Amino acid sequence: MFVEMKVSGLTIDPLTNTPIVILKDLEGKRAVPIWIGLFEASAIATELEKISFSRPMTHDLIRDLLKILEAKVLKIEIVDLRNNTFFACIHLNRNGDTLIVDSRPSDAIALALRVNCPIFIDEKVIEKSRNIDFAKKVDELDKKKTEELKEFLENLPEEDFGKYKM
């Protein structure tokens, strides 16, 4: 069974400085946090704040492409949570045919906000989200940040080291 949700807001995880989108059911009784990337958070925030740009951003482009292709976004569904990762689907209708497209929840949410379609989450996912292993999530993020820092440092040109050059 699916529960309709709305985007309640965005926040930052104080431990990892990672953006979190908060979904709440329409009665405001249950909330589900979903850790997302910075770019996806920006895409969601700009739509929540109704900020427009002179050129289309990625999710605006997708919306415009779907419109030109005469495909309508019916709904998005967050359908699973495995290994601390959420999975979503975008349901489209084109010429009477229903199409389902795999998506990251953050991208699906950013698109849903742009086309004003409902957001649903499976009851089972709500239950699973209560048991997210936060320690594992922090570990995964720490490893990712460590790898990003390592890659950044390895690719720095020597001239960027200035007086600290060895």
Secondary structure, 3 states (H helix, E strand, C coil): CEEEEEEEEEEECCCCCCEEEEEEECCCCCEEEEECCHHHHHHHHHHHCCCCCCCCCHHHHHHHHHHHCCEEEEEEEEEEEECCEEEEEEEEEECCEEEEEEECHHHHHHHHHHHCCCEEEEHHHHHHHCCCCHHHHHHHHHHHHHHHHHHHHHCCCHHHHHHHCC
